[in-house]
Amino acid sequence: MALSRAWIALLIVCSAGAQTPAALTKLNDAFRAAYAEARTRMLTASGPTIISSGDSLTLLRGGQRQEVDVSTPIYDPVKTIAHIPLAIYVTLTPGSGTVDSSAIKTLTGLRELIPPAEASLAAVHLPAAALERQKQIVSASLAFIDEVTARRSFDRARLIAFTRRMAPLVMENVADATRAQLDMLHAKVGVWQKELSPREWSQLHVVIIGPHMPREDLVVTQYFLRLLHERREGGRVVYAESLWQEPQAMELLGTHLIDGSVGDAFFGDAMRMHRDLLGDAAKAYLSRLLPE
């Protein structure tokens, strides 16, 4: 049954005018302090931790720190060439028709950078098939840039036809880069796995520092979830979104550890505190507050 407008208005007024008594504030502050202390204890008592941040992989173990580089020779070259069609697309987006002077300047600058970059691929020693693919992307991109800058206009349909033609080549570059990244990651982690005792390995946690957009299905996250037989992120594998400073990322791991313990103790579900505690009640109440 829908709530009356008068009742909703009364709830809003009461909420707006409510003042938390000082005694309750002090009690809640005490909880927050106890929680912070518990988080620190949990983190101190936890086993070894691997921190993944870009091309850096760090193992924290018993007060010691090991850091290795997991970059690969093929990754940046094929990624950079794959970015050429993307650069063209974003320069011309949104809209179609006449291209303004700013976009022409951007495309012209890009045009000047592409041939030297292509020439530098010889130093990377790519496999023949991969090298030929880069040449295809470069050739098609240069032709499209030349067409647009000569006409100083473009048709949206032609731009989409270009990007769709480039997509399979770009995704082949993606596949090459992915395999290289995973092979390097697996080799470096394999060395550490041999150094850790079975007990240490069973206690291992992984913190992955990265931006928002690639969070879902991130290569590194998929690797560690499969390696540690975890069903989802949030248990032994924690994604520290945009927490670029290591202390902040480790604090998040501590939060996951204590919240997992709380969820198991209260609800028999270590993942329960990984979603809003008010969420289930909200779903039930919203069906009354906003009936369909």
N, C-alpha and C positions, 0 to 999 in steps of 0.2 A: 504494500500500500504506500502511495506517495505521501511524503510529509507535507504538511500545510506550509504556505509561504510565511505565515506568522511565526511558526515554530522554527523555521530555518533562520528567519531574521533574529529571533530571540537568541539562538545559538551563536550567531555571529556577534551580536552585541555583548553577550556574556563572555565570549572568548576574548574579544577586544579589550574588555575592561578588567579582565582577571589579573590579579597581582599575586605573584608567588611569595608566600611568607618567607622571611629571612631564614627561619629554622629549616625549612625544606631546601632552600638554596644551599645552606651549609652542608646538609646531609648529602645532597647530590654531588657537591664538590668533593666530599670525602669519598664517594663512590668513584669519581673520576680519578682521584689520586691513587686509590687502591687498584683500579684497572691499569693505570699507567705502570705502576710498580710490578703488577703481575705480568704485563706484557714484556717488560724488561727481563724478568726472571725466566719466562718461557723462552725468550730468544737466547738468553745466555745458556740455558740447559739444552737447547736444540743441538742436533748433530751438525755435520758439515753442510755448507751452503755453496751452491754454484750461482754466480751472478752473470747473466748474459746481458750485455749492453753493446749494441752495434757489432763491431768486429772484435770486441774484447770479451774474453771469457775468464772469469775469476773464481778460484776455489778458496773458500775460507774454511780452515780446518784447524782446530786446536790452537787458535791464536796465530796461526801461520797463514800466509797469503801467497797463492800462486796465480799468475796472470799470463794468459797466452793470447796470441793473435789468431783469429779464425777466418781472416780474409782469404780469398782465393784469387789467383791471377785472372781467371776468366770472368768473374762476377762483374766488376766495374766496367770493363769494356763493352760487354753485351748489354748491360743495363743502360749505359750511356747512349749507345746506338739506338736502342729501343725507345729512348726518350725523345728522339728527333721527331717522329710523327706526333708524339704527344705535345711537344713544344709548338709545332705548327697548329695543332688543333686548338690549344688554349689561347694562342695568339689571335685566332680568328673567331673565337667564341665570346659572346653569343651573336646571333644575327647572321646576315649575309649581305651581299651587294658591295658597295664601295668600301674599300679598305682605307682607313685613315692613315695619316703620315706616321703616327706612333707605331702602328702595327707594321707598316712598311719598313720602318727603321729596325724593328725587332726581327723581322724576317730576313732583312738584308744582313744584319749582324750574325744571325744564325747561319745564313748561307756562307759567310766567310769562314766560319769556324768548322764547318763540316769536312771539307777536303783534307785539312791537316789532321783532323781526328781520324779520318779513314786511313790516311797514310800511316799513322802511328800503330795501326793494328798489326802491322808486320812484326813489330817487336814483341807482341803478345804470343805469337805462335799458336793461333787458333787452329783447330782441325779444319780441313779443307771445306767441309760442308758448312761449318759455322761461319767461316770467313766469307764464303759465297753469299750466305744469307745476309750478312752485314752489308755487303755490296749492293744487294737488291734493295734493302731498306734505304740506303744512302741515295742510290740512283733515283728511286721513285720519289723520295723526299725532295731532292734537288729539282727534279722536273716540276713538281707541284709548286714549290716556292717560286721558281722562275715564271711559271704561268701566272700566278697570282700577282707577283710584283710587276710583271709586264702589263697586265690588264688593269692593275690597281683595283680589282674587284674579284669577287668569287661567288659561286653559287653553292648554297648550303648542301644541296644534293651531291655535288661533286666532292665537297669536303668529306661527307659521310662515306661516299664510295671509296675515297682514298683511305680513310681510317679503317674501313672494313677490309680493304685489300691488305693493309699492313698488319691487321690483328693476328692472322696465323703466323706470320714471321716473328712478330713480337712475342707471341706465346711460345714459339720454339726457343727463342732467346731465354725466356722465363724458365723453361724446362732445363736448359743447360745450366743456368745460374743456380737453380734449385738443387740439382744433383751435385754440383760442385760444393755448394754451401753445406749440404747434409753430409757429404763424404768427409769434408774437413772437420765439421763439428763432431761427427762420430769418431774420427781418429783421435782428436784431442781429448774427448770425454773418456774414450776407451783407455787411455793412459792413466787417467785419474781413477777410473773404476778398478784397475788392477792394484793401485796403491791403497785404496780404501779396504778396510776389513768388511766382511759381510754385515756386521752390525752397523758400521758407519754407513754403508750403502743403503741399508734399510731405513736409516734416519735422515738420509740426504734430502734437502729441500733445494728447489731451484727458483730463483727470482729473475724474471725476464723484464728488463726495462725497455719500453718502446712507446711510440706515439699511439694516438687513438685509432686512426683509420685502419691500419693493418692488424688490429688486435684479433679479430676473428680469423681463425685458420692460419695464424702466423706460423711460418716454417719452423722456427725454433720451439715454439710452444707445442706444435704437433710432435716434434721429435722427442721432447722430454716427457710428454704425456705417454707416448708409446713406450719409451725406454723404461719408465718407472711404473708402467701399468696403471696409470691414473685415468679415470673415466672423463674427468673434466678439470679445467683450471680452477684453482682455489684451495686445493689440498696441499700436496707436496710441491706442486707447481703453481707459482703465483705470478700474475702479470701486474707489474707496477707501471701503470699507464702514466706517462709523462712525468714520472718521478726521477728526474735525471741525476739527482745527487744520491750517491749510494746510501748515506745514512737514512734518507727518507724511504728509500726502497726497502731497507732492512727493517725499518719501523713498521712498514706495511706487512712484512712477513710476520713480525711479532703480533700484529693485530689478527692476522689469519690464524696464528697458533692459538692465541687465547680464545678467540671467538669459536674456533673449532672445538676447543675443550668445553666452553660454555654450552654450545649447541648439543654436544653429546651428553653432558651432565643433566641438562634440563629436559631435552626432548628426544634423546636417543638418536640424534641426527647431527653429525659433525658439520654438515653443510647448512643447517637451519639458519644460522646467523649471517650467512652469506647473502641473504636477501632480507628485505625490510621486515622486521618483526611485526609491524602493523599491517603488512600486505594482505594476509588472509582476512583479517577483520575488515579491511578496506573493501575488498571484493564483495563481501557479504553486505556491507552497509550501502555501498554504491548502487546495488541493485534496488534498494529502497529509495535512496536519495535521487537517483537519476534513472527511473524505470524506462525500459525500452518501449 
